[in-house]
């Protein structure tokens, strides 16, 4: 299964821990990507502004 199964016997508890760990990892990853893309779009908006508005 994964590295988790090597440390714990395959019981419903270990399986639930592994699933919840994977879900948390997925949520953290998507949250990071959303923040990252939002940051990139902000930079793109800032760059597309006229140069006269940059100094201010």
C-alpha distance matrix in Angstrom:
0.0 3.8 7.2 7.7 6.2 8.6 11.4 11.3 11.4 9.5 12.5 13.7 14.7 11.5 9.9 13.1 13.1 9.8 11.3 14.7 13.7 12.4 15.6 17.8 16.6 17.4 20.7 21.7 21.1 23.2 25.8 26.1 26.5 29.0 31.0 30.9 32.2 34.8 36.0 36.3 38.3 40.5 41.3 42.0 44.4 46.1 46.6 48.0 50.7 54.2 54.8 57.6 55.1 53.0 55.8 56.1
3.8 0.0 3.8 5.3 5.6 7.2 9.5 10.5 11.8 10.8 13.8 14.9 15.0 11.4 10.5 13.3 12.2 8.8 11.0 13.7 11.8 10.8 14.5 15.9 14.4 15.8 19.1 19.4 18.9 21.4 23.8 23.7 24.4 27.2 28.8 28.6 30.2 32.8 33.6 34.1 36.3 38.4 38.9 39.9 42.4 43.8 44.3 46.0 48.6 52.0 52.4 55.2 52.8 50.5 53.1 53.5
7.2 3.8 0.0 3.8 5.5 5.3 6.9 9.1 11.3 11.5 14.4 16.0 15.3 11.5 11.9 14.3 12.3 9.6 12.6 14.6 12.0 12.0 15.8 16.4 14.7 16.9 19.9 19.6 19.4 22.4 24.3 23.9 25.1 27.9 29.1 28.8 30.9 33.4 33.8 34.5 37.0 38.7 39.1 40.5 42.9 44.0 44.6 46.5 49.0 52.4 52.5 55.2 52.8 50.3 52.8 53.1
7.7 5.3 3.8 0.0 3.8 5.4 5.4 6.4 8.9 9.0 11.3 12.7 11.6 7.9 8.7 11.0 8.9 6.6 10.2 11.9 9.8 10.7 14.1 14.7 13.9 16.3 18.9 18.9 19.3 22.1 23.8 23.9 25.3 27.8 29.0 29.2 31.3 33.5 34.1 35.1 37.5 39.0 39.8 41.2 43.4 44.6 45.4 47.3 49.6 53.1 53.3 55.8 53.3 50.9 53.3 53.4
6.2 5.6 5.5 3.8 0.0 3.8 5.5 5.2 6.2 6.1 9.3 11.5 11.3 7.7 8.3 11.5 10.5 8.4 11.6 14.0 12.7 13.2 16.5 17.7 17.1 19.1 21.8 22.2 22.5 25.0 26.9 27.2 28.4 30.9 32.3 32.5 34.4 36.6 37.5 38.3 40.5 42.3 43.1 44.3 46.6 47.9 48.6 50.4 52.8 56.3 56.6 59.2 56.7 54.4 56.9 57.0
8.6 7.2 5.3 5.4 3.8 0.0 3.8 5.7 7.3 8.8 12.0 14.7 14.2 10.6 11.9 15.0 13.4 11.6 15.0 17.0 15.2 15.9 19.4 20.1 19.1 21.4 24.2 24.1 24.3 27.2 28.9 28.8 30.1 32.8 33.9 33.9 36.0 38.3 38.9 39.6 42.1 43.8 44.3 45.7 48.1 49.2 49.8 51.8 54.2 57.5 57.7 60.3 57.9 55.4 57.8 58.0
11.4 9.5 6.9 5.4 5.5 3.8 0.0 3.8 7.0 9.3 11.7 14.2 12.8 9.4 11.8 14.2 12.0 11.1 14.8 16.1 14.2 15.8 19.1 19.2 18.6 21.4 23.7 23.4 24.1 27.1 28.4 28.3 30.1 32.6 33.4 33.7 36.0 38.1 38.5 39.6 42.1 43.5 44.1 45.7 48.0 48.9 49.7 51.8 54.0 57.4 57.4 59.9 57.3 54.8 57.1 57.1
11.3 10.5 9.1 6.4 5.2 5.7 3.8 0.0 3.8 6.3 8.0 10.8 9.5 6.5 9.2 11.7 10.2 10.1 13.5 14.9 13.9 15.7 18.6 19.1 19.2 21.7 23.8 24.0 25.0 27.6 28.9 29.3 31.1 33.4 34.4 34.9 37.1 39.0 39.7 41.0 43.2 44.6 45.5 47.1 49.2 50.2 51.3 53.2 55.4 58.9 59.1 61.5 58.8 56.4 58.7 58.6
11.4 11.8 11.3 8.9 6.2 7.3 7.0 3.8 0.0 3.8 5.8 9.4 9.3 7.1 9.2 12.2 11.8 11.7 14.6 16.5 16.2 17.6 20.3 21.3 21.6 23.7 25.9 26.5 27.4 29.8 31.3 32.0 33.5 35.7 37.0 37.6 39.6 41.5 42.4 43.6 45.7 47.3 48.3 49.7 51.7 53.0 54.0 55.8 58.0 61.5 61.9 64.3 61.6 59.4 61.8 61.7
9.5 10.8 11.5 9.0 6.1 8.8 9.3 6.3 3.8 0.0 3.8 6.9 8.0 6.0 6.5 10.0 10.6 10.1 12.3 14.7 15.0 15.9 18.3 19.9 20.4 21.9 24.2 25.3 26.1 28.1 29.9 30.9 32.1 34.1 35.7 36.4 38.1 40.0 41.3 42.3 44.2 45.9 47.1 48.3 50.2 51.8 52.8 54.4 56.6 60.2 60.8 63.3 60.5 58.5 61.0 60.9
12.5 13.8 14.4 11.3 9.3 12.0 11.7 8.0 5.8 3.8 0.0 3.8 5.3 5.2 6.1 8.5 9.8 10.5 12.2 14.1 15.2 16.5 18.3 19.8 21.0 22.5 24.2 25.6 26.8 28.6 30.1 31.4 32.9 34.5 36.1 37.2 38.8 40.5 41.9 43.2 44.9 46.5 47.9 49.1 50.9 52.4 53.7 55.2 57.3 61.0 61.6 63.9 61.0 59.1 61.6 61.3
13.7 14.9 16.0 12.7 11.5 14.7 14.2 10.8 9.4 6.9 3.8 0.0 3.8 5.6 5.0 6.0 8.5 9.8 10.3 12.0 13.9 15.2 16.2 18.0 19.7 20.8 22.2 24.0 25.4 26.7 28.2 29.9 31.3 32.6 34.3 35.7 37.1 38.6 40.2 41.7 43.1 44.6 46.3 47.5 49.0 50.7 52.1 53.4 55.5 59.2 60.1 62.2 59.3 57.5 60.1 59.6
14.7 15.0 15.3 11.6 11.3 14.2 12.8 9.5 9.3 8.0 5.3 3.8 0.0 3.8 5.4 5.1 6.2 8.6 9.9 10.5 12.1 14.2 15.2 16.3 18.1 19.8 20.9 22.3 24.1 25.7 26.7 28.3 30.1 31.3 32.7 34.2 36.0 37.2 38.6 40.3 41.9 43.2 44.8 46.3 47.7 49.2 50.8 52.3 54.1 57.8 58.5 60.6 57.6 55.7 58.1 57.5
11.5 11.4 11.5 7.9 7.7 10.6 9.4 6.5 7.1 6.0 5.2 5.6 3.8 0.0 3.8 5.4 5.0 6.1 8.6 9.8 10.3 12.2 14.1 15.2 16.3 18.2 19.8 20.9 22.3 24.3 25.5 26.7 28.4 30.1 31.4 32.5 34.4 35.9 37.2 38.6 40.4 41.8 43.2 44.7 46.4 47.7 49.1 50.7 52.7 56.4 56.9 59.2 56.3 54.3 56.7 56.3
9.9 10.5 11.9 8.7 8.3 11.9 11.8 9.2 9.2 6.5 6.1 5.0 5.4 3.8 0.0 3.8 5.4 5.1 6.2 8.6 9.8 10.6 12.3 14.2 15.3 16.5 18.3 19.9 21.0 22.6 24.2 25.7 26.9 28.5 30.2 31.3 32.8 34.5 36.0 37.3 38.9 40.5 42.0 43.2 44.9 46.5 47.8 49.2 51.3 55.0 55.8 58.1 55.2 53.4 56.0 55.7
13.1 13.3 14.3 11.0 11.5 15.0 14.2 11.7 12.2 10.0 8.5 6.0 5.1 5.4 3.8 0.0 3.8 5.4 5.1 6.0 8.4 9.8 10.4 12.1 14.0 15.2 16.3 18.1 19.7 21.0 22.2 24.1 25.6 26.7 28.4 29.9 31.4 32.7 34.3 35.9 37.3 38.8 40.5 41.8 43.2 44.8 46.3 47.7 49.6 53.3 54.2 56.3 53.3 51.6 54.1 53.6
13.1 12.2 12.3 8.9 10.5 13.4 12.0 10.2 11.8 10.6 9.8 8.5 6.2 5.0 5.4 3.8 0.0 3.8 5.5 5.2 5.9 8.5 9.8 10.4 12.1 14.1 15.2 16.3 18.1 19.9 20.8 22.2 24.1 25.5 26.8 28.2 30.0 31.4 32.6 34.3 36.0 37.3 38.8 40.3 41.8 43.2 44.7 46.3 48.2 51.9 52.5 54.6 51.6 49.7 52.1 51.6
9.8 8.8 9.6 6.6 8.4 11.6 11.1 10.1 11.7 10.1 10.5 9.8 8.6 6.1 5.1 5.4 3.8 0.0 3.8 5.5 5.1 6.2 8.6 9.9 10.5 12.3 14.3 15.3 16.4 18.4 19.9 21.0 22.4 24.2 25.7 26.7 28.4 30.2 31.4 32.7 34.5 36.1 37.4 38.7 40.5 42.0 43.2 44.8 46.9 50.5 51.1 53.5 50.6 48.6 51.2 51.0
11.3 11.0 12.6 10.2 11.6 15.0 14.8 13.5 14.6 12.3 12.2 10.3 9.9 8.6 6.2 5.1 5.5 3.8 0.0 3.8 5.4 5.1 6.2 8.6 9.8 10.5 12.3 14.2 15.2 16.5 18.2 19.9 21.0 22.4 24.3 25.5 26.8 28.4 30.1 31.4 32.8 34.5 36.1 37.2 38.8 40.5 41.9 43.2 45.3 49.0 49.9 52.2 49.3 47.5 50.2 49.9
14.7 13.7 14.6 11.9 14.0 17.0 16.1 14.9 16.5 14.7 14.1 12.0 10.5 9.8 8.6 6.0 5.2 5.5 3.8 0.0 3.8 5.4 5.0 6.1 8.5 9.7 10.4 12.2 14.0 15.3 16.3 18.1 19.8 20.9 22.4 24.0 25.6 26.8 28.4 30.0 31.4 32.8 34.6 35.9 37.3 38.8 40.5 41.9 43.7 47.4 48.3 50.3 47.3 45.6 48.1 47.6
13.7 11.8 12.0 9.8 12.7 15.2 14.2 13.9 16.2 15.0 15.2 13.9 12.1 10.3 9.8 8.4 5.9 5.1 5.4 3.8 0.0 3.8 5.4 5.1 6.1 8.6 9.9 10.5 12.2 14.3 15.3 16.4 18.3 19.9 21.1 22.3 24.2 25.7 26.8 28.4 30.2 31.5 32.9 34.5 36.1 37.4 38.9 40.5 42.4 46.1 46.7 48.9 45.9 44.0 46.4 46.1
12.4 10.8 12.0 10.7 13.2 15.9 15.8 15.7 17.6 15.9 16.5 15.2 14.2 12.2 10.6 9.8 8.5 6.2 5.1 5.4 3.8 0.0 3.8 5.5 5.0 6.1 8.6 9.9 10.4 12.3 14.1 15.2 16.4 18.2 19.9 20.8 22.3 24.2 25.6 26.7 28.4 30.1 31.5 32.7 34.5 36.0 37.2 38.7 40.9 44.5 45.2 47.6 44.8 42.9 45.6 45.5
15.6 14.5 15.8 14.1 16.5 19.4 19.1 18.6 20.3 18.3 18.3 16.2 15.2 14.1 12.3 10.4 9.8 8.6 6.2 5.0 5.4 3.8 0.0 3.8 5.4 5.0 6.2 8.6 9.8 10.6 12.1 14.1 15.3 16.3 18.2 19.7 21.0 22.4 24.2 25.6 26.9 28.5 30.2 31.4 32.8 34.5 36.0 37.3 39.3 43.0 44.0 46.2 43.2 41.5 44.3 43.9
17.8 15.9 16.4 14.7 17.7 20.1 19.2 19.1 21.3 19.9 19.8 18.0 16.3 15.2 14.2 12.1 10.4 9.9 8.6 6.1 5.1 5.5 3.8 0.0 3.8 5.4 5.1 6.1 8.5 10.0 10.4 12.1 14.2 15.3 16.4 18.1 19.9 21.0 22.4 24.2 25.7 26.9 28.6 30.1 31.5 32.9 34.6 36.1 37.9 41.5 42.3 44.4 41.3 39.5 42.1 41.6
16.6 14.4 14.7 13.9 17.1 19.1 18.6 19.2 21.6 20.4 21.0 19.7 18.1 16.3 15.3 14.0 12.1 10.5 9.8 8.5 6.1 5.0 5.4 3.8 0.0 3.8 5.5 5.1 6.1 8.6 9.8 10.5 12.2 14.2 15.3 16.2 18.2 19.9 20.9 22.4 24.3 25.7 26.9 28.4 30.2 31.5 32.8 34.5 36.5 40.1 40.7 43.0 40.2 38.2 40.8 40.6
17.4 15.8 16.9 16.3 19.1 21.4 21.4 21.7 23.7 21.9 22.5 20.8 19.8 18.2 16.5 15.2 14.1 12.3 10.5 9.7 8.6 6.1 5.0 5.4 3.8 0.0 3.8 5.5 5.1 6.1 8.5 9.8 10.5 12.1 14.2 15.1 16.3 18.2 19.8 20.9 22.4 24.2 25.7 26.7 28.4 30.1 31.4 32.7 34.9 38.6 39.4 41.8 39.0 37.2 40.1 40.0
20.7 19.1 19.9 18.9 21.8 24.2 23.7 23.8 25.9 24.2 24.2 22.2 20.9 19.8 18.3 16.3 15.2 14.3 12.3 10.4 9.9 8.6 6.2 5.1 5.5 3.8 0.0 3.8 5.4 5.3 6.0 8.5 9.9 10.5 12.2 14.0 15.3 16.4 18.2 19.9 21.1 22.5 24.4 25.6 26.9 28.5 30.2 31.5 33.3 37.0 38.0 40.1 37.1 35.5 38.2 37.8
21.7 19.4 19.6 18.9 22.2 24.1 23.4 24.0 26.5 25.3 25.6 24.0 22.3 20.9 19.9 18.1 16.3 15.3 14.2 12.2 10.5 9.9 8.6 6.1 5.1 5.5 3.8 0.0 3.8 5.6 5.1 6.1 8.6 9.9 10.6 12.1 14.2 15.3 16.4 18.3 20.0 21.0 22.6 24.3 25.7 26.9 28.6 30.2 32.0 35.6 36.3 38.4 35.4 33.5 36.1 35.8
21.1 18.9 19.4 19.3 22.5 24.3 24.1 25.0 27.4 26.1 26.8 25.4 24.1 22.3 21.0 19.7 18.1 16.4 15.2 14.0 12.2 10.4 9.8 8.5 6.1 5.1 5.4 3.8 0.0 3.8 5.4 5.1 6.2 8.6 9.9 10.4 12.2 14.1 15.2 16.4 18.3 19.9 21.1 22.4 24.3 25.7 26.8 28.5 30.6 34.2 34.8 37.2 34.5 32.6 35.3 35.4
23.2 21.4 22.4 22.1 25.0 27.2 27.1 27.6 29.8 28.1 28.6 26.7 25.7 24.3 22.6 21.0 19.9 18.4 16.5 15.3 14.3 12.3 10.6 10.0 8.6 6.1 5.3 5.6 3.8 0.0 3.8 5.4 5.0 6.0 8.5 9.6 10.4 12.1 14.0 15.1 16.3 18.2 19.9 20.8 22.3 24.2 25.5 26.7 28.8 32.5 33.5 35.9 33.1 31.4 34.4 34.3
25.8 23.8 24.3 23.8 26.9 28.9 28.4 28.9 31.3 29.9 30.1 28.2 26.7 25.5 24.2 22.2 20.8 19.9 18.2 16.3 15.3 14.1 12.1 10.4 9.8 8.5 6.0 5.1 5.4 3.8 0.0 3.8 5.5 5.1 6.2 8.5 10.0 10.6 12.3 14.3 15.4 16.5 18.5 20.0 21.1 22.6 24.4 25.8 27.5 31.2 32.1 34.1 31.1 29.5 32.3 31.9
26.1 23.7 23.9 23.9 27.2 28.8 28.3 29.3 32.0 30.9 31.4 29.9 28.3 26.7 25.7 24.1 22.2 21.0 19.9 18.1 16.4 15.2 14.1 12.1 10.5 9.8 8.5 6.1 5.1 5.4 3.8 0.0 3.8 5.5 5.2 6.0 8.6 9.9 10.5 12.2 14.3 15.3 16.6 18.3 20.0 21.1 22.5 24.3 26.1 29.7 30.3 32.5 29.7 27.7 30.4 30.3
26.5 24.4 25.1 25.3 28.4 30.1 30.1 31.1 33.5 32.1 32.9 31.3 30.1 28.4 26.9 25.6 24.1 22.4 21.0 19.8 18.3 16.4 15.3 14.2 12.2 10.5 9.9 8.6 6.2 5.0 5.5 3.8 0.0 3.8 5.4 4.9 6.0 8.4 9.7 10.4 12.2 14.1 15.2 16.3 18.2 19.8 20.9 22.3 24.6 28.2 29.0 31.4 28.8 27.0 30.0 30.2
29.0 27.2 27.9 27.8 30.9 32.8 32.6 33.4 35.7 34.1 34.5 32.6 31.3 30.1 28.5 26.7 25.5 24.2 22.4 20.9 19.9 18.2 16.3 15.3 14.2 12.1 10.5 9.9 8.6 6.0 5.1 5.5 3.8 0.0 3.8 5.4 5.3 6.1 8.6 9.9 10.6 12.3 14.3 15.3 16.4 18.4 20.0 21.0 22.9 26.7 27.8 30.0 27.2 25.7 28.8 28.7
31.0 28.8 29.1 29.0 32.3 33.9 33.4 34.4 37.0 35.7 36.1 34.3 32.7 31.4 30.2 28.4 26.8 25.7 24.3 22.4 21.1 19.9 18.2 16.4 15.3 14.2 12.2 10.6 9.9 8.5 6.2 5.2 5.4 3.8 0.0 3.8 5.5 5.1 6.1 8.7 9.9 10.5 12.4 14.3 15.3 16.5 18.4 20.0 21.5 25.2 26.0 28.0 25.0 23.3 26.1 25.9
30.9 28.6 28.8 29.2 32.5 33.9 33.7 34.9 37.6 36.4 37.2 35.7 34.2 32.5 31.3 29.9 28.2 26.7 25.5 24.0 22.3 20.8 19.7 18.1 16.2 15.1 14.0 12.1 10.4 9.6 8.5 6.0 4.9 5.4 3.8 0.0 3.8 5.4 5.1 6.3 8.7 9.9 10.7 12.4 14.3 15.4 16.6 18.4 20.4 23.9 24.5 26.9 24.3 22.3 25.2 25.5
32.2 30.2 30.9 31.3 34.4 36.0 36.0 37.1 39.6 38.1 38.8 37.1 36.0 34.4 32.8 31.4 30.0 28.4 26.8 25.6 24.2 22.3 21.0 19.9 18.2 16.3 15.3 14.2 12.2 10.4 10.0 8.6 6.0 5.3 5.5 3.8 0.0 3.8 5.3 5.0 6.2 8.5 9.8 10.4 12.2 14.1 15.2 16.4 18.6 22.3 23.3 25.8 23.3 21.7 25.0 25.4
34.8 32.8 33.4 33.5 36.6 38.3 38.1 39.0 41.5 40.0 40.5 38.6 37.2 35.9 34.5 32.7 31.4 30.2 28.4 26.8 25.7 24.2 22.4 21.0 19.9 18.2 16.4 15.3 14.1 12.1 10.6 9.9 8.4 6.1 5.1 5.4 3.8 0.0 3.8 5.4 5.2 6.2 8.7 9.8 10.5 12.3 14.3 15.3 16.9 20.7 21.9 24.0 21.1 19.8 23.0 22.9
36.0 33.6 33.8 34.1 37.5 38.9 38.5 39.7 42.4 41.3 41.9 40.2 38.6 37.2 36.0 34.3 32.6 31.4 30.1 28.4 26.8 25.6 24.2 22.4 20.9 19.8 18.2 16.4 15.2 14.0 12.3 10.5 9.7 8.6 6.1 5.1 5.3 3.8 0.0 3.8 5.5 5.1 6.3 8.7 9.9 10.6 12.4 14.3 15.8 19.3 19.9 22.1 19.3 17.5 20.4 20.6
36.3 34.1 34.5 35.1 38.3 39.6 39.6 41.0 43.6 42.3 43.2 41.7 40.3 38.6 37.3 35.9 34.3 32.7 31.4 30.0 28.4 26.7 25.6 24.2 22.4 20.9 19.9 18.3 16.4 15.1 14.3 12.2 10.4 9.9 8.7 6.3 5.0 5.4 3.8 0.0 3.8 5.4 5.1 6.2 8.7 9.8 10.5 12.3 14.5 18.0 18.7 21.3 19.0 17.2 20.5 21.2
38.3 36.3 37.0 37.5 40.5 42.1 42.1 43.2 45.7 44.2 44.9 43.1 41.9 40.4 38.9 37.3 36.0 34.5 32.8 31.4 30.2 28.4 26.9 25.7 24.3 22.4 21.1 20.0 18.3 16.3 15.4 14.3 12.2 10.6 9.9 8.7 6.2 5.2 5.5 3.8 0.0 3.8 5.4 4.9 6.1 8.6 9.8 10.4 12.6 16.3 17.7 20.1 17.6 16.5 20.0 20.5
40.5 38.4 38.7 39.0 42.3 43.8 43.5 44.6 47.3 45.9 46.5 44.6 43.2 41.8 40.5 38.8 37.3 36.1 34.5 32.8 31.5 30.1 28.5 26.9 25.7 24.2 22.5 21.0 19.9 18.2 16.5 15.3 14.1 12.3 10.5 9.9 8.5 6.2 5.1 5.4 3.8 0.0 3.8 5.4 5.1 6.2 8.6 9.9 11.0 14.7 15.8 17.8 14.9 13.7 17.0 17.2
41.3 38.9 39.1 39.8 43.1 44.3 44.1 45.5 48.3 47.1 47.9 46.3 44.8 43.2 42.0 40.5 38.8 37.4 36.1 34.6 32.9 31.5 30.2 28.6 26.9 25.7 24.4 22.6 21.1 19.9 18.5 16.6 15.2 14.3 12.4 10.7 9.8 8.7 6.3 5.1 5.4 3.8 0.0 3.8 5.4 5.0 6.1 8.5 10.1 13.4 13.8 16.3 14.0 12.1 15.4 16.3
42.0 39.9 40.5 41.2 44.3 45.7 45.7 47.1 49.7 48.3 49.1 47.5 46.3 44.7 43.2 41.8 40.3 38.7 37.2 35.9 34.5 32.7 31.4 30.1 28.4 26.7 25.6 24.3 22.4 20.8 20.0 18.3 16.3 15.3 14.3 12.4 10.4 9.8 8.7 6.2 4.9 5.4 3.8 0.0 3.8 5.4 5.1 6.1 8.8 12.2 13.3 16.1 14.3 13.0 16.7 17.9
44.4 42.4 42.9 43.4 46.6 48.1 48.0 49.2 51.7 50.2 50.9 49.0 47.7 46.4 44.9 43.2 41.8 40.5 38.8 37.3 36.1 34.5 32.8 31.5 30.2 28.4 26.9 25.7 24.3 22.3 21.1 20.0 18.2 16.4 15.3 14.3 12.2 10.5 9.9 8.7 6.1 5.1 5.4 3.8 0.0 3.8 5.5 5.2 6.6 10.3 12.1 14.3 12.0 11.5 15.2 15.9
46.1 43.8 44.0 44.6 47.9 49.2 48.9 50.2 53.0 51.8 52.4 50.7 49.2 47.7 46.5 44.8 43.2 42.0 40.5 38.8 37.4 36.0 34.5 32.9 31.5 30.1 28.5 26.9 25.7 24.2 22.6 21.1 19.8 18.4 16.5 15.4 14.1 12.3 10.6 9.8 8.6 6.2 5.0 5.4 3.8 0.0 3.8 5.5 5.5 8.8 9.6 11.7 9.3 8.0 11.7 12.5
46.6 44.3 44.6 45.4 48.6 49.8 49.7 51.3 54.0 52.8 53.7 52.1 50.8 49.1 47.8 46.3 44.7 43.2 41.9 40.5 38.9 37.2 36.0 34.6 32.8 31.4 30.2 28.6 26.8 25.5 24.4 22.5 20.9 20.0 18.4 16.6 15.2 14.3 12.4 10.5 9.8 8.6 6.1 5.1 5.5 3.8 0.0 3.8 5.4 8.0 8.3 11.4 10.2 8.6 12.3 14.1
48.0 46.0 46.5 47.3 50.4 51.8 51.8 53.2 55.8 54.4 55.2 53.4 52.3 50.7 49.2 47.7 46.3 44.8 43.2 41.9 40.5 38.7 37.3 36.1 34.5 32.7 31.5 30.2 28.5 26.7 25.8 24.3 22.3 21.0 20.0 18.4 16.4 15.3 14.3 12.3 10.4 9.9 8.5 6.1 5.2 5.5 3.8 0.0 3.8 6.5 8.5 11.4 10.3 10.1 13.8 15.5
50.7 48.6 49.0 49.6 52.8 54.2 54.0 55.4 58.0 56.6 57.3 55.5 54.1 52.7 51.3 49.6 48.2 46.9 45.3 43.7 42.4 40.9 39.3 37.9 36.5 34.9 33.3 32.0 30.6 28.8 27.5 26.1 24.6 22.9 21.5 20.4 18.6 16.9 15.8 14.5 12.6 11.0 10.1 8.8 6.6 5.5 5.4 3.8 0.0 3.8 6.3 8.2 6.7 7.4 11.0 12.3
54.2 52.0 52.4 53.1 56.3 57.5 57.4 58.9 61.5 60.2 61.0 59.2 57.8 56.4 55.0 53.3 51.9 50.5 49.0 47.4 46.1 44.5 43.0 41.5 40.1 38.6 37.0 35.6 34.2 32.5 31.2 29.7 28.2 26.7 25.2 23.9 22.3 20.7 19.3 18.0 16.3 14.7 13.4 12.2 10.3 8.8 8.0 6.5 3.8 0.0 3.8 5.4 5.7 7.2 9.9 11.8
54.8 52.4 52.5 53.3 56.6 57.7 57.4 59.1 61.9 60.8 61.6 60.1 58.5 56.9 55.8 54.2 52.5 51.1 49.9 48.3 46.7 45.2 44.0 42.3 40.7 39.4 38.0 36.3 34.8 33.5 32.1 30.3 29.0 27.8 26.0 24.5 23.3 21.9 19.9 18.7 17.7 15.8 13.8 13.3 12.1 9.6 8.3 8.5 6.3 3.8 0.0 3.8 5.4 5.3 7.4 10.2
57.6 55.2 55.2 55.8 59.2 60.3 59.9 61.5 64.3 63.3 63.9 62.2 60.6 59.2 58.1 56.3 54.6 53.5 52.2 50.3 48.9 47.6 46.2 44.4 43.0 41.8 40.1 38.4 37.2 35.9 34.1 32.5 31.4 30.0 28.0 26.9 25.8 24.0 22.1 21.3 20.1 17.8 16.3 16.1 14.3 11.7 11.4 11.4 8.2 5.4 3.8 0.0 3.8 5.5 6.1 8.2
55.1 52.8 52.8 53.3 56.7 57.9 57.3 58.8 61.6 60.5 61.0 59.3 57.6 56.3 55.2 53.3 51.6 50.6 49.3 47.3 45.9 44.8 43.2 41.3 40.2 39.0 37.1 35.4 34.5 33.1 31.1 29.7 28.8 27.2 25.0 24.3 23.3 21.1 19.3 19.0 17.6 14.9 14.0 14.3 12.0 9.3 10.2 10.3 6.7 5.7 5.4 3.8 0.0 3.8 5.4 6.2
53.0 50.5 50.3 50.9 54.4 55.4 54.8 56.4 59.4 58.5 59.1 57.5 55.7 54.3 53.4 51.6 49.7 48.6 47.5 45.6 44.0 42.9 41.5 39.5 38.2 37.2 35.5 33.5 32.6 31.4 29.5 27.7 27.0 25.7 23.3 22.3 21.7 19.8 17.5 17.2 16.5 13.7 12.1 13.0 11.5 8.0 8.6 10.1 7.4 7.2 5.3 5.5 3.8 0.0 3.8 5.9
55.8 53.1 52.8 53.3 56.9 57.8 57.1 58.7 61.8 61.0 61.6 60.1 58.1 56.7 56.0 54.1 52.1 51.2 50.2 48.1 46.4 45.6 44.3 42.1 40.8 40.1 38.2 36.1 35.3 34.4 32.3 30.4 30.0 28.8 26.1 25.2 25.0 23.0 20.4 20.5 20.0 17.0 15.4 16.7 15.2 11.7 12.3 13.8 11.0 9.9 7.4 6.1 5.4 3.8 0.0 3.7
56.1 53.5 53.1 53.4 57.0 58.0 57.1 58.6 61.7 60.9 61.3 59.6 57.5 56.3 55.7 53.6 51.6 51.0 49.9 47.6 46.1 45.5 43.9 41.6 40.6 40.0 37.8 35.8 35.4 34.3 31.9 30.3 30.2 28.7 25.9 25.5 25.4 22.9 20.6 21.2 20.5 17.2 16.3 17.9 15.9 12.5 14.1 15.5 12.3 11.8 10.2 8.2 6.2 5.9 3.7 0.0
